[in-house]
């Protein structure tokens, strides 16, 4: 069974730009969660989608948004990028909230 | 605010020894508990899940849960240099998102 895939794997953007990251969950998984990981803050929860509905949202500004499509694929968007947005963005899929989550390889975003 | 606490380490153990990793959590209503291993530059990999009090063994790994003490641990027997990584504890309370600890860095010395 194929794992979670994320594209792109690496991104370099300039302050003020916007970026869209994509995540394809494990087949049959309907829940997708997004996390930001930085050395100082660890894994920070961004949001969770289940069957195209946002179920939970973390404590991030409105510049961070996401959506989920009918095939369970998910995208997250960050607008007006700031230097502090440089991080590893991880997507995890699961059968549902509270179930085991499986992570994709991540997207390394660098904002200059 | 729900919190998950782990000692950041590094925890250094000799090859072949038992590594003991600990985690405490604040939400008494937590129901699901997970251990992830993360190698440097890689994404977290699920290695154990535990849902009820007691021990759960999988190969060289044993997860232990004590809900009364709000404590979960991971034992790694016969530690190998390849076990050197950061171990993340994650806790979930039903319909709430997973809360991760900041991880414990384990170093197994050959």
Interface residues (C-beta under 8 A of the other chain):
Chain A: X33 X35 X42 X43 X45 X48 X55 X56 X58 X88 X90 X97 X98 X99 X100 X101 X102 X103 X104 X105 X106
Chain B: X31 X32 X34 X36 X42 X43 X44 X45 X46 X49 X88 X90 X92 X93 X94 X95 X96 X97 X98 X99 X100 X101 X102 X103
